[in-house]
Amino acid sequence: MTRPVILASASPARRALLRSSGIDPMVIVSDVDEDAVEAAERSHNPHLAPADLALLLAVAKGEMVAGGPTRDLVEGGLPAPLVIACDSVLEVDGVAYGKPGDASTARERWRQMRGRPGVLHTGHWVRDAASGLEVSGTASTVVHFADVDDAEIDGYIATGEPLWVAGGFTLDGLGAPFVSRIEGDPSCVVGLSLPLLRELTRELGITWWDVAGPSAVPAT
């Protein structure tokens, strides 16, 4: 039986990605207010880089879930899990973009992005509940967007998908036809870099096969 894994993210894409690689996580969603965390950090560091913001948000989510919710599960009998948290932001011209949230914002961003490259940064935070040790890192992948016209943008926005995903696009969903190519790790663009996750677990002394396989996490 492998170590249980808790994914501190509501993203179905991240969960599907882990499952496809042999990890079946329990999902516990944090209630971190991303806008408030970003605003507080920018008040101290107005020049916060997009990659640093992605990591900052991942750490905030992970620490919240690794606190009370995970502790309660362990006290209830769950073997000490590995807690994974991620957050992604898209960088265009040095500016970080998260989830658009509404159609007008998504449309404005796509008109800016089309025919141009951006960089998708995904921050990762991992804690071993058994040892209390934690590690973190950020993966970055260059994304080249197709030169889509206004009708294509409006059609994509009408699906609702780009409103609630980082950067307003997906690589593994309806947005894929509008990405011309990428430079780097495709799983980073989906929202969780599998190669980086492997490296981070190794830093904790945990091999991939300690967490990939039949899981100790109860079925959900």
C-alpha positions in Angstrom: 0.0 0.0 0.0 1.4 3.4 -1.0 1.5 6.6 1.1 -1.7 8.6 1.0 -1.7 11.9 -0.9 -3.8 15.0 -0.2 -4.2 17.5 -3.0 -4.9 21.0 -1.8 -6.7 22.1 -4.9 -10.2 22.1 -6.4 -8.8 21.7 -9.9 -10.2 18.6 -11.7 -7.3 18.9 -14.2 -4.7 18.5 -11.4 -6.5 15.6 -9.9 -6.9 13.9 -13.3 -3.2 14.5 -14.0 -2.2 12.8 -10.8 -4.5 9.9 -11.4 -3.1 9.4 -14.9 0.4 9.1 -13.3 -0.7 6.5 -10.7 -1.5 8.8 -7.8 -5.1 8.9 -6.6 -5.3 11.8 -4.1 -7.8 12.8 -1.6 -8.9 16.4 -2.4 -9.2 19.0 0.4 -9.8 22.5 -1.0 -8.4 25.4 1.0 -10.4 28.5 1.5 -7.5 30.9 0.9 -8.5 34.2 -0.5 -6.0 34.5 -3.3 -6.7 38.1 -4.0 -6.2 39.0 -0.4 -2.9 37.1 -0.1 -1.6 38.7 -3.3 -2.6 42.2 -2.1 -1.0 41.7 1.3 2.3 40.5 -0.3 2.4 43.3 -2.9 2.0 45.9 -0.1 5.4 44.7 1.1 6.8 43.8 -2.3 5.2 45.8 -5.1 7.6 44.2 -7.6 6.6 40.6 -6.8 7.5 38.5 -9.9 4.8 36.3 -11.4 6.7 33.1 -10.7 7.1 34.2 -7.0 3.4 34.9 -6.8 2.5 31.4 -8.1 4.7 29.9 -5.4 3.4 32.2 -2.7 -0.2 31.2 -3.4 0.7 27.5 -3.5 2.4 27.8 -0.1 -0.7 29.6 1.4 -3.0 26.9 0.1 -0.8 24.1 1.3 -0.2 25.4 4.7 -3.9 25.9 5.4 -4.8 22.4 4.3 -1.8 20.8 6.0 -2.9 22.4 9.3 -6.3 21.6 10.7 -7.9 19.4 8.0 -4.9 17.1 7.6 -4.2 16.9 11.3 -7.8 15.9 12.0 -7.6 13.1 9.4 -4.3 11.8 10.9 -5.7 11.9 14.4 -8.7 9.9 13.0 -6.5 7.1 11.8 -5.3 8.1 8.3 -1.6 7.2 7.7 0.6 10.3 7.6 0.0 11.7 4.0 2.0 13.7 1.5 0.3 17.1 1.1 0.6 18.7 -2.4 -0.5 22.3 -3.2 -0.2 24.1 -6.5 -1.1 27.4 -8.0 -0.6 28.7 -11.5 -0.4 32.2 -13.1 0.2 33.3 -16.6 2.9 36.0 -17.3 2.5 38.3 -20.3 4.8 41.3 -20.6 5.9 40.8 -17.0 2.3 41.0 -15.7 0.7 38.0 -13.8 -2.8 36.9 -14.8 -4.8 34.4 -12.7 -8.4 33.4 -13.4 -10.3 36.1 -15.4 -13.5 35.5 -13.4 -15.8 37.2 -16.0 -16.4 37.2 -19.7 -15.2 40.8 -20.4 -11.9 40.2 -18.6 -11.3 37.0 -20.4 -12.0 38.6 -23.8 -9.6 41.5 -23.0 -6.9 39.1 -22.0 -7.3 36.9 -25.1 -7.1 39.9 -27.4 -3.8 40.8 -25.7 -2.5 37.2 -25.8 -3.4 36.1 -29.3 -0.5 35.6 -31.6 2.0 36.0 -28.8 3.9 34.0 -26.2 3.3 33.9 -22.5 4.9 32.0 -19.6 2.8 29.7 -17.4 4.3 29.5 -13.9 3.1 26.8 -11.5 4.2 26.9 -7.9 4.4 23.7 -5.9 4.5 23.1 -2.2 4.9 19.6 -0.7 4.8 18.5 2.9 5.5 15.1 4.4 3.1 14.9 7.4 5.2 12.0 8.8 8.4 14.1 9.2 7.0 17.6 9.1 9.5 18.5 6.3 8.4 20.6 3.4 9.8 21.6 0.0 8.7 23.9 -2.7 9.6 25.0 -6.3 8.2 26.6 -9.4 8.0 25.2 -12.9 7.7 27.5 -16.0 6.6 26.7 -19.5 6.4 29.1 -22.5 3.1 29.0 -24.2 2.6 30.3 -27.8 -1.0 31.4 -28.5 -2.6 31.1 -31.9 -3.6 34.3 -33.7 -7.3 33.7 -33.1 -9.9 36.1 -34.4 -12.7 37.8 -32.3 -15.3 35.2 -33.3 -13.1 32.4 -32.0 -12.4 34.2 -28.8 -16.1 34.9 -28.2 -17.0 31.3 -29.0 -14.4 30.0 -26.5 -15.6 32.4 -23.8 -19.2 31.3 -24.4 -18.2 27.8 -23.2 -17.4 29.2 -19.8 -14.1 27.4 -19.5 -11.7 30.3 -19.7 -13.4 32.2 -16.9 -12.2 29.9 -14.1 -8.7 28.7 -15.2 -5.4 30.4 -14.7 -4.5 32.6 -17.6 -7.9 32.1 -19.2 -7.0 29.0 -21.2 -6.4 25.3 -21.0 -4.0 22.9 -22.7 -6.0 19.8 -21.8 -9.5 21.1 -22.6 -11.4 23.3 -25.0 -8.6 25.8 -25.2 -6.1 23.4 -26.8 -6.8 24.4 -30.4 -5.8 27.9 -29.6 -2.3 27.0 -28.3 0.1 26.8 -31.2 3.0 25.2 -29.3 4.7 25.1 -26.0 8.4 25.2 -24.8 8.8 23.1 -21.7 6.8 20.7 -19.6 3.2 20.3 -20.7 2.0 19.1 -17.3 3.1 22.4 -15.9 0.6 24.1 -18.2 -2.1 21.7 -17.0 -1.4 22.9 -13.5 1.0 20.5 -11.8 4.5 19.6 -13.1 5.0 15.9 -12.7 8.7 16.0 -13.2 9.1 18.8 -10.6 6.8 16.9 -8.2 9.0 13.8 -8.6 12.1 15.9 -7.8 10.4 17.5 -4.7 9.3 14.1 -3.3 12.9 12.8 -3.8 14.2 15.8 -1.7 11.9 14.5 1.1 13.3 11.0 0.8 10.1 9.7 -0.8 10.3 7.8 -4.1 7.7 8.1 -6.8 6.5 4.5 -6.2 6.0 5.4 -2.5 3.0 7.4 -3.6 2.1 6.0 -7.0 0.0 2.9 -6.9 -2.9 1.4 -4.7 -3.5 4.2 -2.2 -4.2 4.2 1.5 -6.6 7.1 1.0 -10.2 6.1 1.4 -12.3 6.2 -1.8 -14.1 9.5 -2.4 
